[in-house]
Amino acid sequence: MNANPFEILEAKLDALAVDVRALKSRTKEAPPDEIGGMELAEAVTGLSRSTLYKKTFRREIPHRNVHGRLYFRRSELEAWLDAGRRPLAEEIAHERMEEKK
């Protein structure tokens, strides 16, 4: 008894579509200017709460202090992380080659 290959393919595509919908529902697209507290800062930076408190006290990380509560903007945290990016070895080598010209 041979099954129709198109029916098998259609069933597999349906199962795949269900899986994709499930994954989409699990991922939450955060708006770029989301504002939140320590939970947001921990999630975006991966730093511990105590490290974040130290960095805010030293004014090393962008934040706002409103009535004794700390607030962070997602876009500012992401920009702060990007500013600390180290160049790749390939980029450094390219720069050195350009300097020699």
C-alpha positions as CSV (number, residue, x, y, z in Angstrom):
1,M,0.0,0.0,0.0
2,N,1.7,3.2,-1.3
3,A,0.7,6.5,0.2
4,N,0.5,9.5,-2.0
5,P,3.8,11.4,-1.6
6,F,2.1,14.7,-1.8
7,E,-0.2,13.9,1.1
8,I,2.9,13.0,3.2
9,L,4.6,16.2,2.2
10,E,1.5,18.2,3.0
11,A,1.3,16.6,6.4
12,K,4.9,17.4,7.2
13,L,4.4,21.0,6.1
14,D,1.4,21.3,8.3
15,A,3.4,20.0,11.3
16,L,6.2,22.4,10.5
17,A,3.8,25.3,10.3
18,V,2.4,24.4,13.8
19,D,6.0,24.3,15.1
20,V,6.8,27.7,13.6
21,R,3.7,29.3,15.1
22,A,4.6,27.9,18.5
23,L,8.1,29.3,18.3
24,K,6.8,32.7,17.2
25,S,4.4,32.8,20.1
26,R,7.3,32.2,22.5
27,T,9.5,34.9,21.2
28,K,8.5,38.4,22.1
29,E,9.7,41.3,19.9
30,A,10.5,44.1,22.3
31,P,10.0,47.6,21.0
32,P,13.4,49.3,20.6
33,D,12.6,52.1,23.1
34,E,11.3,49.8,25.8
35,I,11.8,51.2,29.3
36,G,12.2,49.0,32.3
37,G,13.9,48.4,35.6
38,M,16.6,46.1,36.8
39,E,15.0,43.1,35.1
40,L,15.3,44.7,31.7
41,A,18.9,45.7,32.3
42,E,19.8,42.2,33.5
43,A,18.1,40.7,30.4
44,V,19.8,43.0,27.9
45,T,23.3,43.1,29.4
46,G,23.5,39.7,31.1
47,L,25.1,41.5,34.1
48,S,24.1,40.6,37.7
49,R,22.0,43.0,39.7
50,S,24.9,43.8,42.0
51,T,27.1,44.7,39.1
52,L,24.4,46.9,37.6
53,Y,24.0,48.7,40.9
54,K,27.8,49.4,41.0
55,K,27.8,50.6,37.4
56,T,24.9,53.0,38.0
57,F,26.5,54.3,41.2
58,R,29.7,55.0,39.2
59,R,27.7,56.4,36.3
60,E,29.2,53.8,34.0
61,I,26.0,52.6,32.4
62,P,23.1,54.7,31.0
63,H,20.2,54.9,33.4
64,R,17.7,57.2,35.1
65,N,16.9,57.5,38.7
66,V,13.4,58.7,39.4
67,H,12.3,58.9,43.0
68,G,14.9,56.4,44.0
69,R,14.0,53.8,41.4
70,L,16.4,52.9,38.5
71,Y,15.1,52.8,34.9
72,F,16.9,51.8,31.8
73,R,16.1,52.2,28.1
74,R,16.7,49.1,25.9
75,S,18.1,51.1,23.0
76,E,20.6,52.9,25.3
77,L,21.7,49.7,26.9
78,E,22.2,48.1,23.4
79,A,24.2,51.2,22.3
80,W,26.3,51.0,25.4
81,L,27.1,47.3,24.7
82,D,27.9,48.1,21.1
83,A,30.3,50.9,22.1
84,G,32.4,48.3,24.0
85,R,32.8,46.2,20.9
86,R,36.4,45.1,20.3
87,P,37.6,45.0,16.7
88,L,38.2,41.6,15.1
89,A,41.7,40.5,14.3
90,E,40.8,40.7,10.7
91,E,39.7,44.3,11.0
92,I,42.9,45.3,12.9
93,A,45.1,43.7,10.2
94,H,43.1,45.5,7.5
95,E,43.6,48.8,9.3
96,R,47.4,48.2,9.7
97,M,47.6,47.4,6.0
98,E,45.8,50.7,5.1
99,E,48.2,52.6,7.4
100,K,51.2,51.3,5.6
101,K,50.0,52.5,2.2
